Amino acid sequence: PDLGMHALQEYLEFCHSVQAWEPTETGLDEFTWSWEANGKYSVRSAYAAKFWGREVIP
């Protein structure tokens, strides 16, 4: 899908962040899900993320 230049820029910044990340022995892993206000994964929000921006044509 064509998400535009802003989405491409965000993706490239994310890739750069992932490449620059270094693990630490004392740091705890923390995962947050940006599709929910509380940061926790849900199937409902996963479907929303998967189909975000799509048009339904009957």
Secondary structure, DSSP 8 states (H G I E B T S, - for coil): ----HHHHHHHHHHHHHHHH----SS-------TTSTTS---HHHHHHHHTTT-----
